[in-house]
Every structure is written in C-alpha cells, then in structure tokens.
Amino acid sequence: MQHLKAQSRHLDVIWRNEMQLTLGPVLFDWKREDLFGFYDEVKDMPVDRVYLGEVVCSKKNGLTLKDIENIGKKLEDADKKVIVSSLAVVSNEDELNLVRDIVQLPFSIEANDMSAFNIINPPLPPFSKGGMGGFEIIAGPHITTYNVPSIQFLQGIGVNRVVFPVELSRDAIEYNIQNTNIDGEVFAHGKVPLAFSWRCYTSREYGLNKDDCKHHCRLHPDGMILRTIEKEPLFTINGTSILSGLVYTLVEFIEDLKEIDVKALRISPQWQNTKDIVNIFRKRIDGEISGEEGMTMLKQTSQTGFCNGWYMGKAGKEYLAAPKKSICSVVAAASSLNIR
C-alpha cells in the first residue's frame, strides 16, 4: 500500500508537468558503509528521481547488485523513482557482464554506452519492473545526443528520456526538445564528467596500472584536483575519468530552463553538502528564492568555484550570471498569460 501511494504521488508530479529534480549516480569511489549512509539521507531529500549504479569503473565494489536492489526498494518506498545507470565505457567482457547484470534489476535503466541498448529487454505491459511510473529507457549524458536525428533514432528503439551531453548549449537543448518532444534532463550541478579512458589516472599517480588497482580512489572521495601553475583548479582526476576542476552550476538559470521545456535537473552527488545543494535547487524550482540568492547559498558548498560557460555557448570554464530581464519584458510576459 505504501508503494502504491508513492507511485500515485510520483505520477501526480508528471501529470502536473512540474520540473523534476534528480540525483545522479555517485561518480566517486566511496566505501560501502558511506554509500549506505548517503542513501539513507537521500530518502528524505526533496528529489523525484535517484540514479544508482556504476558509471566510471567496474573495479569499484562499494555496492553489490543486491545492495543496489535493496537501496532502490527503500528509495521507492520513500517516493523516489529509481533508475540504474550503466558504465560509460564498456571495453571488455567483465564490463559487458556488469551491464548484463544491472539490466536484470527491477528498475528503469539509464544507458551510458550504446552496447546497453542491445541488452535491455523492455518488459511487456503490464510492466513487471521499473517501479513508479513503469519501465523507462533513458539515454544518459555520455550518449552523444547532440542533434535531432540522434534523438529520433533513440526514440525509435524505445528511449523515453535524454540526459543531454554536458557540453550542449542552451540553444541546442531548446532546438532538440522542440523538434523531438523528448523529455529532456539537464546536468545542473556538480563536477562535469569530461572524458573517460581505458587507463586509470589515479592508479598511475600511485605508481600502479589499472590491473593492479588498490582502490586509491577511496582516499579522494571528491577526486584529485589538478591545478595550473597559477594554482587554479583545472581538472579533477577520478580513476579512469577526468572531471572539471570547477563545479558546474545552472542555479541562476532555472526560469530559463523551464522556458525551454526542460523536464528535469540533475544534481551530481559530492562528498559533502549534497543535501544542502538539493534543498537550494528545490527552493529555486519552487520559486522560493531568486537565482542570486541561490548562488550566494551555493558558495558555501564549494571550495573551488563555479563554471557554466557551455550552457551559454562559451568556454566551459567560464561562469556567466543569468541576464536580468527588464521590467518591460516581465510585464509583456505577464500580459501574454492574462495575469492581472
């Protein structure tokens, strides 16, 4: 009964066409007990969807498949839609077997490598898996959905939602949504995943290769910052992946994202302050605080600073504040909605 009530509330959000807030998969190598503690907190966070699973490296063993299933069911009981994310790079049989295993879990799937689409077998109605709202196939941010034809192809094989690549501009996102009617999700806050490799950067730092992994990533729960000679943060090393040195955030652009019909905003978990970040974005979505207020609050959660240039079609490392609308444009918008 509790599960049915949660499903009803989840569907109510969809029917009212509200912007959703989602929590992406943990990209870093955290210990099992830390992950359990984190997801216990997530149960009470005001997010609509939670992505579980391993995206970066199959050698991480923080959670077993049974752990993921148990955590997912607890999150569903807490009124969250649960999705399991696949690896971003599948390069050998072990990694392919991991994808085969995660698609058997009773949740929707986010594919981050095209190989996953060949493995996923959507259940026939009535849905026997997928949780609240039924089974979904989602194209993750590491699938190159840059244009309309690529999205239309994915729609043709059953994809319900696209998490747009992080480097896509606002204009490109708007164009793709308008011309495909796809449910679009945007990476809205966190260290930006930039590249993946078959080699492990963290192991290399400790004089090892990937095959001799000693899980040194766990010594760096938010990754290893790589700085310029001027001591400015440049990149973040995280196992086989490279992320931005700065935290990408669109907290000042919530109204603009709603205007171009983005359906959901993704928060990427970090070692500390994830709950505070989620609460700030929820208040922004609900219109309780302004973009400037949200940005001021976020500055307490980051030690490296912020960026968002890609969204505005600029260099990714730049940070641009949202342009302020004039009084005339606000009045005109209100008039078009017959607001008096």
Secondary structure, 3 states (H helix, E strand, C coil): CHHHHHHHHHHHHHHCCCCEEEECCCCCCCCHHHHHHHHHHHCCCCCCEEEECCCCCCCCCCCCHHHHHHHHHHHHHCCCEEEEECCCCCCCHHHHHHHHHHCCCCEEEEECCHHHHHCCCCCCCCCCCECCCCCCEEECCCCCCCCHHHHHHHHHCCEEEEECCCCCCHHHHHHHHHHHCCEEEEEEEEEEEEEECCCCHHHHHCCCCHHHCCCHHHHCCCCEEEECCCCCEEEEEECCEEEEEEEEECHHHHHHHHHCCCCEEEECCCCCCHHHHHHHHHHHHCCCCCHHHHHHHHCCCCCCCEECHHHHCCCCCCCCCCCCCCHHHHHHHHHHCCCC
